[in-house]
Amino acid sequence: MEARDADAVHYVSVAAFADLARRLGEPPEPPPPVEGARLRVGRVQGTDPGGAWVAERDGEVVGASLGIVREGLWGLSLLVVRPDAQSSGIGRELLDRAHAYADGAHGRVVLASPDPRALRSYARLGLAMHPAVRALGRPRNVAMPPEVRPGTRADLPLTVLVDRAVRGAAHGEDVGALLDLGGRMLVLDERGYAIVRDGTVRILAATDEAAAATLLRGCLAAAGPSDALVEWITSAQGWAIAPCLDAGLDLRMDGAVFLAGDVGPFAPYLPNGAYL
């Protein structure tokens, strides 16, 4: 993958997820701005050039994969193939290239959509599958907990400590990238942090379940009058159910979290789709 591929990767991703929504009988989500893809691709090219790949057909990008490694923890940040090029082996080749970058990593993480082909592919990597639900809706009667405060880049050292406790590796400046994309950080001093943007919980990590639930309530309060979305709620994240139900959100079956190796307890934790 090269810097000039960022826009093409974005449009392939938009087309792939819109097609998945159609096949699942769901309305497609509004496409994210291309600037986010430029930041994401540019960052991964700088930190993980060996994990960044594109597939071309007749000179056009038709697929892409991004594998990242943070402190020995590998994650699949992206795997997309343009709808007209799917089921042709391109996705398998891209996954092989990204997964090869995991060689020597102590743990592996993949966040999978409900696409049956994706679930099959990741299960074949030998990772353990943890089915997930998502919670969505307009939060009702949720107040910002008084112990939760706004966070800044000055709180990045806290994110490092908490991340290492819950997933065995820090995100480091990936958290900064989420802030650069307009994320709002919430902090519970010494116990955890979360980032919320456009009503969606982009990441949440805490040292204990009570702290995680408090931060989640803060995220739902921060959504204001907008709809909220909480993703990647597996059986290990049972602490997240009560805050979502208390706020009037609906639960729906979603994709799955795939884990292998040393990934820490991976709880209490709601991962990020791009940075795992």
FENSUL-V324604 format. One line per field, one symbol per residue. phi: phi as a letter, one per 20 degrees, with the letter a starting at -180 (. if undefined). burial: # if it has 16 or more other C-alpha atoms within 10 Angstrom, else .. A space follows every 50 residues. Layout:
phi->???
burial->???
//
This chain:
phi->.dgfegfffffffgfffffffffemdfffgffffffffffffffffebff ddccddclndfdabbcdccclndebeeabccggfdfldnffffffgffff fegnfebcccddffggffgffffffneeecgcdcdbqefclddfgfeecf dcffeggfffffgffecmaeemfgffffffeofdedcdgmcrbbccblne feabbbebfffffffffffffffmeefdccdmeeffdggefggfffenfe dcfcebddcbmedmflafadfdfedm
burial->#...################.............#.##########..### #####.....##########.############......##..##.###. ##..##########...##..#....##############.#.#...##. #....#.##############..##.###...######..########## #######.#.##############...#######..#.###.##..###. #..#######.##..###########
//
